[in-house]
Amino acid sequence: MSGTAVLPGDVARRVIDPHAYAQWDGLLDTFDAIRAETPVAKVQPDTPGLFEPFWLVTSYDDVMRISKDNATFLNNPRPVVFSFNQAIEFSRAATGSNMLVDSLVVFDAPIHPKYRKLTQEWFMPRNLAQLEDELRALAARTVDRMLEQGPEVDFVKEVSGPYPLRVVMQILGVPPADEFRMQMLTQQLFGGQDKDLSGSGMENMTPEQVVQIVAGAVQTFEDYFAALAEDRRRNPTDDVASVIANALVDGQPLPPRDMAGYYIIVATAGHDTTSASTAGAMQALARDPGQYARVRADGSLLPGIVEEAIRWTSPVQHFMRTAAEDVEIGGQHVKKGDWLMINYVAANHDPAQFPDPRRFDAARSPNRHLAFGAGAHQCLGLHLARLEMRILFEAILDRVAAVEPAGEAKRASSTFVGGLKTLPLKFTPA
């Protein structure tokens, strides 16, 4: 492998260690060092057979290029998120696929655009505008509860977790009685590497144990949404669940596994990522009373809060791609069939694109972050996420005069979807 930039073993381990992602500043230090020295570098297992070697891509320009070039860099045939070989083998045995869930984020063209088109119009701003009154009422009730429990609350538990969860469950037609179940399953799906979120109570799980927790969550999701789809076929409504249940692609209904994956990605990614961004913004503003006062006094900064929160937290921390042909990127020769990790945390903290990237700046402009991805696989729900966050922050800024930390915030241990799992804050009502 002469001429190939290979990360040292200790650095490579940090890139794939979920616990490293819970130590945010240290993780950013790691990516800064890698990006400065070798923005595209090979990661190899120090234990033979643990995982397939891959290229780590950390610079903004390179991640943007790969994200937009869906012909050269494919989601399939390898898992779309980083997986140990043991997890891939488990998935193949259980489902016949490299992934436990086949969803929009897994498929390439020509399947992907056909599936995306089914709900894309539903998530466009013109349609979402019809939800604004409901969202404002929900945001007001959420802030009511927060202030009633104050002056100190865990913002994740009381606000940033339940608010987007309720929004997405309404869109899907899931009754309020089932929301807690949906939240727990999402935590197991995305937070299986975290002992608190997985519910395992285990400090150090093996890859096999993690994937078994995730597999159990997936099966429960599939059973739940199969029943929901059957109901929506008999009794269609105007929710997204009905759109998916009755969709036709090339004149045929979605296969059961693809339909289940569609439901799962909307139900899970639709709230967990928004929760993480919202909590990240409140953490940053609580640490900077002057900035909180400025955004409270100047409503024109509100969209900036939203965009900066999404960049600063980067809840979807990476995706994987497979090279469809030989290609040079970042000065490295990537061969056809090579695996690549496009790391959004690293790209969204690249100082070449974002001056002083660790600083939360509601006035940052331009802010062309990659937290929603780019190209054909750009996040389907990006307009919904922005709308939800803007309306919630309007309610908070209107009714909360000041906010400050009230204890130690903790991040989830997860390499894929991550963010704060606790955020103790103290509020001063307006």
KEGURO-536090 format. One line per field, with one value per residue (C-alpha): residue in one letter; z negated, x negated, y. Coordinates in steps of 0.5 Angstrom, whole numbers, m for minus. Each point is the difference from the previous one (the first is absolute). Example, Ala and Ser with C-alpha at 12.3 -4.5 7.8 and 13.67 -1.06 7.14 Angstrom:
BEGIN
resn <- (A,S)
z <- (m16,2)
x <- (m25,m2)
y <- (m9,7)
***
This chain:
BEGIN
resn <- (M,S,G,T,A,V,L,P,G,D,V,A,R,R,V,I,D,P,H,A,Y,A,Q,W,D,G,L,L,D,T,F,D,A,I,R,A,E,T,P,V,A,K,V,Q,P,D,T,P,G,L,F,E,P,F,W,L,V,T,S,Y,D,D,V,M,R,I,S,K,D,N,A,T,F,L,N,N,P,R,P,V,V,F,S,F,N,Q,A,I,E,F,S,R,A,A,T,G,S,N,M,L,V,D,S,L,V,V,F,D,A,P,I,H,P,K,Y,R,K,L,T,Q,E,W,F,M,P,R,N,L,A,Q,L,E,D,E,L,R,A,L,A,A,R,T,V,D,R,M,L,E,Q,G,P,E,V,D,F,V,K,E,V,S,G,P,Y,P,L,R,V,V,M,Q,I,L,G,V,P,P,A,D,E,F,R,M,Q,M,L,T,Q,Q,L,F,G,G,Q,D,K,D,L,S,G,S,G,M,E,N,M,T,P,E,Q,V,V,Q,I,V,A,G,A,V,Q,T,F,E,D,Y,F,A,A,L,A,E,D,R,R,R,N,P,T,D,D,V,A,S,V,I,A,N,A,L,V,D,G,Q,P,L,P,P,R,D,M,A,G,Y,Y,I,I,V,A,T,A,G,H,D,T,T,S,A,S,T,A,G,A,M,Q,A,L,A,R,D,P,G,Q,Y,A,R,V,R,A,D,G,S,L,L,P,G,I,V,E,E,A,I,R,W,T,S,P,V,Q,H,F,M,R,T,A,A,E,D,V,E,I,G,G,Q,H,V,K,K,G,D,W,L,M,I,N,Y,V,A,A,N,H,D,P,A,Q,F,P,D,P,R,R,F,D,A,A,R,S,P,N,R,H,L,A,F,G,A,G,A,H,Q,C,L,G,L,H,L,A,R,L,E,M,R,I,L,F,E,A,I,L,D,R,V,A,A,V,E,P,A,G,E,A,K,R,A,S,S,T,F,V,G,G,L,K,T,L,P,L,K,F,T,P,A)
z <- (0,2,0,m4,m6,m5,m7,m6,m4,m6,4,5,m7,m2,7,m1,m8,m2,m7,4,3,m7,m1,5,m1,0,6,4,m2,3,7,0,m1,6,5,m1,1,5,2,3,m4,0,m7,m1,m5,m5,m1,6,3,m5,6,7,1,2,2,m5,3,m4,4,2,7,1,m4,4,7,m3,m2,7,4,m1,6,m2,m7,m2,m6,2,0,m7,m6,0,m7,m3,m2,m3,4,m5,0,8,0,m6,5,6,m4,m3,6,6,1,m3,m4,m5,3,7,1,4,m2,2,7,6,7,3,m6,m4,4,1,m8,m2,5,m4,m6,3,1,m7,m3,4,m3,4,m3,m7,m1,m1,m7,m3,m4,m3,m1,m4,m4,m2,m1,m5,m4,0,m3,m5,m2,m1,m4,m4,m2,m1,m1,1,5,5,6,4,m4,m1,7,6,m1,0,4,7,m2,0,6,4,m3,2,7,0,m4,m6,m6,m6,m4,4,0,m6,4,6,m4,m3,6,4,m6,1,7,0,m7,0,m2,m6,m6,m3,7,2,m7,m1,m6,3,0,6,5,6,7,0,m7,3,7,m4,m4,7,3,m5,0,8,m1,m5,5,6,m4,m2,7,3,m4,1,8,0,m4,5,6,m3,m2,3,m3,2,m4,3,m3,5,6,m1,m1,6,5,6,4,7,m1,m6,m8,m4,m2,m8,m2,4,m2,m7,1,3,m7,m4,3,0,m8,m2,4,0,m8,m3,5,m2,m7,0,4,m5,m6,3,1,m7,m2,4,m2,m8,1,3,m4,5,6,m3,m1,7,3,m5,2,8,3,7,m4,m1,7,m2,m6,3,6,m5,m5,6,2,m7,m3,7,m3,6,m1,6,6,4,7,5,6,7,4,m2,m2,m3,m6,m5,4,m2,6,m2,3,3,m6,m5,m6,m2,m7,2,m7,m1,m7,3,6,m4,m4,6,m1,7,1,m7,m4,m7,1,m7,m2,0,4,2,5,4,7,5,m4,6,m5,2,m6,5,5,7,7,1,m7,m4,m6,2,m6,0,1,m6,m4,1,m1,m7,m3,3,m4,m6,m1,1,m5,m5,2,m1,m7,m3,m2,m2,0,m3,m1,m6,0,4,7,3,7,3,2,7,6,5,m3,m6,m5,m7,m4,m6,0,m7,0,m4,3,m2,2,4)
x <- (0,m6,2,7,1,2,2,m4,4,2,3,3,4,2,4,4,1,7,m3,m5,6,3,m6,1,m6,m5,4,m1,m7,m1,3,m4,m6,2,3,m7,m4,4,7,1,m3,0,3,m2,2,m5,4,0,7,3,2,m1,m5,2,m2,2,2,0,m1,6,m1,m1,6,4,m3,2,7,2,m4,5,m2,m7,1,6,4,0,m2,m4,4,2,m3,m6,0,m4,m1,4,6,0,0,6,4,m1,2,6,2,m4,m2,m6,4,5,5,0,3,m1,m7,m2,2,m3,3,4,4,m2,3,7,1,m2,5,5,0,m4,6,2,m6,m1,1,7,3,m3,3,6,m3,m2,6,m1,m7,1,5,m5,m6,4,2,m7,m2,6,m3,m7,2,4,m5,m5,m5,m4,1,m3,1,m1,5,5,0,m5,2,8,1,m3,3,7,m1,m2,5,6,m3,0,6,m3,5,m3,1,m6,m5,m4,m1,m2,m5,m3,m1,m3,m5,m2,0,m5,m3,m1,m7,2,1,5,4,0,3,m5,m4,m6,m6,m4,4,m3,2,5,3,1,3,5,3,1,3,5,2,0,5,4,1,1,6,3,0,2,7,0,m1,6,4,m1,1,7,1,m4,m1,m4,m7,m6,1,6,m4,m6,6,3,m6,m1,m7,0,7,m1,0,m6,m3,1,m7,m1,7,m2,m7,4,4,m6,m5,6,2,m7,m5,6,0,m7,m4,4,0,m8,0,5,m4,m6,2,3,m7,m4,5,0,m8,1,5,m2,1,7,2,m2,4,6,0,m1,5,m4,m5,4,m1,m7,1,3,m5,m6,3,0,m7,m3,4,m1,5,m1,m7,m2,2,m4,m1,m3,m4,3,m6,m7,m1,m5,3,m4,m7,2,1,7,1,7,3,m3,4,0,2,3,0,4,m2,m7,2,5,m6,m5,m3,m1,7,3,m5,m1,5,1,3,7,2,8,m3,m4,0,m1,2,0,0,0,4,6,m4,0,2,5,0,0,5,7,3,m5,6,4,m6,m2,8,0,m6,2,7,m3,m5,5,4,m6,m3,6,1,m7,m4,m6,m3,m6,m3,2,m4,m5,3,m1,m1,2,m5,2,m4,6,5,m2,2,1,4,0,0,1,2,3,5,2,7,2)
y <- (0,5,7,m1,4,m5,2,m2,m5,4,5,m5,m3,7,1,m6,0,2,3,5,3,1,4,6,4,m5,m3,7,0,m7,2,7,m4,m5,5,5,m6,m5,2,m6,m6,m8,m3,m7,m5,m2,m6,m4,m1,5,4,2,5,7,7,6,6,6,6,4,1,m8,m2,5,m3,m7,2,3,m6,m5,m4,m1,m1,m5,m1,m7,m6,1,3,7,1,m3,m7,m5,m6,m4,5,m1,m8,1,4,m5,m6,4,4,m2,7,3,5,m2,6,1,7,7,1,m7,0,3,2,m2,m3,6,6,m4,m2,8,2,m3,5,5,5,m1,2,7,7,1,m6,1,7,m4,m2,6,1,m7,1,7,m3,m6,5,4,m6,m3,7,0,m7,2,7,m4,m5,6,3,m6,m5,m5,3,m7,m3,5,4,m2,m7,0,6,m3,m7,2,4,m6,m5,5,0,m8,0,m4,1,4,m6,m4,6,m2,m7,3,4,m6,m3,5,1,m8,1,6,0,m8,2,4,m4,6,0,m7,m2,m6,3,m3,4,m3,m4,m4,1,m6,3,6,m2,m5,6,4,m7,0,7,m1,m6,4,6,m5,m3,6,4,m7,1,8,m1,m6,5,6,m4,m2,7,5,7,6,m2,m2,m7,m1,3,m6,m5,1,2,m3,0,m3,m2,m4,1,1,m7,m1,1,6,3,m2,4,6,0,m1,6,5,m2,0,5,5,1,m2,4,7,m2,0,7,3,m2,2,7,1,m3,5,6,m2,1,7,4,6,m4,m2,7,2,m5,1,8,m1,m5,0,m4,m6,m4,1,m4,m5,m1,1,m5,m5,1,0,m6,m4,m6,m4,m1,m4,m5,m5,0,m5,2,m2,1,2,7,5,4,4,m2,m7,m6,m3,m6,m3,m4,4,2,8,3,7,3,6,2,1,4,4,2,1,7,1,1,2,5,m1,m7,m1,6,0,7,1,5,m4,1,m4,m6,m5,m6,m7,m3,m1,m4,3,m3,m5,m3,7,m1,0,3,6,5,m3,0,7,2,m4,3,7,0,m3,5,6,m3,m1,7,4,m3,m2,6,m3,m7,m3,m7,m4,m6,m4,m2,m7,m2,m7,m5,m1,0,1,5,4,5,2,m5,5,7,3,8,5,5,7,1,7)
***
